[in-house]
Amino acid sequence: MTHSVELSPADPPAIRNTASIVARLRGRSIVLVGMMGAGKTSIGRRLAAALGLAFVDADAEIETAAGMTIAEIFARHGEAYFRDGERRVVSRLLGEAQRVVATGGGAYMNAATRERIAERGVSLWIKADPELLLKRVRKRSNRPLMSVDDQDATMKRLVAERYPVYEEADFCVVSRDCPHETMVNEILDILDGGLESLPRLAPAPAPAPHLTAVPAAPPPDRAVVPVELAARRYEIVIGKGLLAETGARVARLAPGAACAIVTDENVARHHLPTVEASLDAAGVRHSRIVIPAGESSKCWSVFSRVCDEIIASRIERRDLIVALGGGVVGDLAGFAAATIRRGMRFIQIPTTLLAQVDSSVGGKTAINSEHGKNLIGAFHQPSLVLADTESLATLSPREFRAGYAEVFKYGLIDDAPFNTWLERHWRDVFARGPALAEAIAVSCRSKAAIVARDETEQGDRALLNLGHTFGHAFESLTHFNGERLNHGEGVAIGLACAFRFSARLGHCAPEDAARVEAHLREVGLPTRAANIPGWNAGPESILDAMYQDKKVERGALTFILARGIGQSFIAKGVDAGDVLAFLRGEMER
């Protein structure tokens, strides 16, 4: 074992800064290893809660994926089959996000798994006396390797085989019959005092002002999309590991500058430690402003607090504001950057799919009014966008689907081949496979090209609002309640409505509308207002909400409609009677 620490019950817990422990892990997961019955799951859950990290049990992940218990997998397919699946699951979990991972007793015996843990995690052996393990294991009958007559002999054999390998773990704590909180305190003491002793976690020296850890050319798994706006040109960088490069990129973009990070409570728990650690390593002074998660934060009161806290942090005009989060954070922090000290530079670090392909690109910043969505804001371009695809691993399936609605929109606007590609490859996109980065890059290129032609939405840029006139009306009538309807879901319903309305007016074939709706349904997105929980607004209310849309000109409605897949156009002066008739038909379905 590299570093073994065993504490006795008499050792008092030290005063700890758990945020510091997480930051010093440098994005790595804590991986609990040890025998069955050692308490990895029970202790792991409490350790994760103490550190503000997610917890995952590898055995539970395997059972969910297989649709059967581990005992059933052993009985049906054998141990070799199970071990191979276990290796793949552990590798995937370590590649997704920083978390606390409890592994099965045999997982650490695989050399490839040990290498993967050393690469992406910090290992902790929960060591227990064989007699204690037997006492605990006998209480449960779901251990395949212990479904034998002579459990004592089997346990002794497994201990003899496994303990020498467990000795290779980074740290060790002795499990015993005591409150789980006591064990967690001991583990925190071990981590707090021992992380710097691991060579791979030793603090990196701050780079010289003329040096940076950012490669001169993007590696093969990175994409760089330029947004060509003359003197305000900037780049969208897409790929893995970008959160950990934030400090180096800030130092290169603005040598000597400080920054204020604006984020929300959920993102702070998952990603803020990595960003702050990178800023510390680069010698960049920084402060944090954490807001409540959700659309309700895009309001005057939160905007005012964010501005005041940025100013109170002694952030000067030549410093930077960093928007770390989804569309709400990006819009709010961007609007603050546009107004504080009459305009400051800012960086977008979008952590949702929706923000990576839409709101972080193009310089639209805003907060909501009680009269409608995004009615108070400014055009203010970022200086850099970092779209770290690994940050998407923390999204719920619902949040990921919401982002996909915006990806799908780009094919419908003017790229029919991309639409066809998505219909074929959407499963790989949802599986976070290679298609995901490609879908993000294509979406960003599409938006960047439109923004370069029409930065302030005087013409073609309005095409990006395909589906949004309907969607924003639905969001407004649900009072921006994300539990009932999030933005991506509103866009999905809006896209389906825009094509059905286009077909009703004779602009496109009904088959095109049916194709759009079918794909949205296939990926699990809503396509009608009736799909919104508790929906009870009538056609007249929807039409009234549409009149607050930003594209309304002199009281006349403007819609983005379509002549077919990839053939959208701006339709000005759409007759309100036609809209009302369409909405009445929608409500009758």
CORZILIN-V840143 format. One record per residue. PSI is psi in whole degrees, 0 to 359 (* if undefined). Layout:
psi = <PSI	PSI>
This chain:
psi = <141	311	111	125	125	123	144	162	340	345	119	144	140	163	124	152	99	328	324	320	313	317	320	348	345	46	357	151	157	122	118	126	161	177	161	136	358	341	22	318	311	315	320	319	315	325	316	317	320	326	352	28	162	155	142	138	118	321	319	322	319	316	320	315	323	339	24	164	164	321	320	324	315	314	322	321	344	165	322	318	315	316	321	317	322	317	315	321	314	318	317	315	321	337	353	308	163	132	179	126	125	124	160	162	328	355	317	349	343	124	321	323	320	320	318	320	318	328	319	2	182	124	141	117	121	101	136	150	138	322	321	320	315	319	318	319	325	340	348	148	16	21	105	318	345	11	60	165	316	84	328	312	320	316	317	320	315	320	317	323	320	326	320	329	319	333	342	350	157	320	164	140	143	124	142	176	96	167	142	328	327	317	318	318	320	319	318	321	317	312	316	322	347	351	319	345	349	121	323	352	7	137	134	143	148	134	151	156	329	2	158	151	358	127	148	324	143	139	170	331	15	150	141	120	116	145	107	100	49	238	342	24	141	173	146	117	128	129	189	151	12	331	320	349	2	311	314	321	323	316	324	322	320	78	129	355	152	173	153	124	123	126	176	174	321	313	323	321	322	320	341	319	321	315	315	322	321	324	319	316	329	0	29	120	138	156	167	142	115	125	162	145	147	160	333	344	348	66	169	316	316	320	315	317	317	314	314	320	325	315	318	338	7	39	121	174	327	2	187	148	133	120	104	101	201	200	325	311	316	315	315	310	323	319	322	318	326	337	326	130	32	26	121	159	150	159	134	125	82	134	8	156	319	315	324	327	354	282	336	348	130	349	9	124	144	164	168	155	161	346	349	177	136	35	349	111	197	157	118	106	142	167	343	146	126	108	92	111	336	336	341	348	338	356	144	159	322	316	321	316	321	318	325	330	320	324	312	327	321	323	326	332	302	21	75	322	323	322	314	320	317	321	330	328	9	329	322	326	313	333	4	34	190	333	337	307	323	317	320	315	316	317	315	320	319	313	320	320	319	318	320	328	328	80	319	25	51	351	251	332	335	338	332	348	16	124	347	332	315	310	315	324	317	319	317	318	345	10	36	36	101	338	325	318	115	173	315	323	322	320	318	312	320	320	314	318	317	320	322	321	319	318	320	323	357	13	326	165	145	331	326	316	319	323	317	312	320	319	319	318	321	322	358	18	151	155	355	153	329	342	348	125	132	20	127	12	144	173	320	321	321	315	319	318	326	332	350	3	144	340	356	130	119	41	2	138	138	132	155	115	183	143	359	180	124	17	59	159	162	122	106	154	37	133	127	328	321	321	315	319	319	314	323	321	322	318	339	348	*>
